[in-house]
Amino acid sequence: MARTMDDQHPHSSAAPALRRLLDLLASGAATEDFAEVLADARRQGAPTAVLAEIDDATWLALRVHRTMRQHRRREAELTALFDTAGDLAASRDLDAVLQAIVRRARMLLGTDTAYLTLPDQAAGDTYMRVTDGSVSVLFQTLRLSLGDGLGGLVAQTARPYATPDYRTDERFHHTGEIDAGVLDEGLVAIIGVPLLLGGQVIGVLFAADRSPRAFSPDEVALLCTLAAHAAIALDTAKALADTRAALAELNTANAVIQAHSAAVQRAERAHDRLTDLVLRGAEVPDVAAAVAALLGGEVGVRDAEGLVLAGRTPGADGLADAVAASRAEGRAVRVGDTWVCAVLAGQEPLGSMVLHDRPDLDDADRRLFERAGVVTALLLLLRRSVAETENRVRGELLADLLSAPDRDPAGLTARGRRLGVDLGRPHLVLVAMVPAADRARLAGAASRYLFGSRGISAEHGETVVLLLPEDGATTPGDAAGLAAERLARLAGVPVTVGAGRVAAGPVALAAAYAEGLRCVRALGVLGRSGDGASAADLGFLGVLLGDGHDVAAFVGATLGPLLDYDARRGTELVRTLRAYFECGGSLTRAKDELHVHVNTVVQRLDRVEILLGHDWNHPERSLELQLALRLQLLAEK
């Protein structure tokens, strides 16, 4: 068969060119070498169809070439990431791991430099932690204020940022110091990505070139992955440092425990000896002598009133500050050449102990001295029992005062003075009530409640009455509430307490008792058993219960916000509220009574609700308001 002219042409086939393209792919030739294949075919006069086939094959070969190059790059990236992960798993040297991460970032992105910055919490700025490829000492020692430069933008937004030309980029805050460092290093294109740990930026990883360059999304993603490894390395290093510190503390604590074990056992044996003294009926001087012998010094003891119970102590004035300091610290304190320990029952001061001639008291002996304070507290609590017995005697005085205050006021006052009770001084009368079956428990609780307060208590009728010296710092209502709470805790049953007014003298105190009795009964009627209050706390009911019938105070307490508002603004809220109640709550009738538009009435009542609270129109509250309005109206006539 005859061959065509194309078949006879020496370059009528594309096969040689295709083989050459495959050779170029196999050898990893440069991209421009592939174009030479088509150019050679044109120069040799290949047919148009062959040139088209070679052109298509060249395009396909370039695609394969790019794919292979991407795969090789990805392989190199994955290898670097695996190596970095291996470094994290095998290395305990944070500096070495961070240096490897920065070096790989520079290598994989093909940049001139790479570096990592971390915050300095103490200085309040960031610093260069690791650099690779840097030649400028000024750049390597650069410190960046928080929020400045490209790194500041990355730290604030927790997002990566790249700039092809740092010098002309206005997206971030330029400073002279940072720009000078970048200029000295010769950097132009910079990319920074955050080191994130739990959503918090703990550093920034950078890569930079000394010529303009646009960073691809793949390069940004790769640098973010390396930054994640760096964050893990920093977190791991911190965890290891914390673990080492914890182990060091445990070792130190263990050494301290072992070193003091014998001393603690000695202190416990001394405590047992002191406790045995108490059980055998020893007195405070016996305990003081035993402690002095154990510690090789001289011991003195005072009670809470400053009375010397044993040994030698400084004057009460000089001792007070030291006792207060010991009570606050919960330990014995040193004052000059002496040691002072507060003697406490819980938080209640019972007295103090003083140790002389042992300025060098070590920890073990100090604990022994403090244990002696506990034992002394036990003895003083026994003294409290004696005081409670005395309270019963004083209680008889209180019972006589309440039964017949007019019979012999002067005699009652003199009798009280002999028992240490000044009836001429202002006192607060509290009347406590429980069910009859629990009254004995309440009486005992009242005695314990008053210990150390110079108050007295007594059963009287169906109540237990407490007479306390007035301190001027607590209102009768607050005192009643506090007493109800503490007496309930001591007695184990709910206790209702009514307070009379502060009074002085037998007759006035008896009247205050009568007011407190009415108050405590009113609390029961109101369903407030277990509560404490005075007549002033019961609103308009308190006006009826109190002997003084302080109408002005009740009106002021009930309508005060409205009265003040009217006085300041020249409004008529009080008049509007009175008209509203007198019209049976009808807005229409009220607006006719006031000669205003109904919207004006509504607006005024809205203001009333703001001033008095949303419950102003509830039955109980409205009753108080109506009574106060009527009393105010009567007072003005």
DASUL-V17400 format. One record per helix or strand of 2 or more residues. SS is the DSSP state (hx for helix, st for strand). FROM is the first residue (numbers start at 1). TO is the last residue. Records with the same first field share a line. If there is no record, write none. Layout:
BEGIN
SS: FROM-TO + FROM-TO
END
This chain:
BEGIN
hx: 5-8 + 15-27 + 31-43 + 48-90 + 94-109 + 137-140 + 149-157 + 166-168 + 176-185 + 217-279 + 284-295 + 316-329 + 363-403 + 409-418 + 436-449 + 476-491 + 506-525 + 535-538 + 540-545 + 551-569 + 573-582 + 587-594 + 598-612 + 619-636
st: 113-120 + 125-132 + 143-145 + 161-163 + 189-197 + 200-209 + 298-303 + 308-310 + 333-335 + 338-345 + 348-356 + 427-433 + 456-460 + 463-469 + 496-499 + 532-534
END
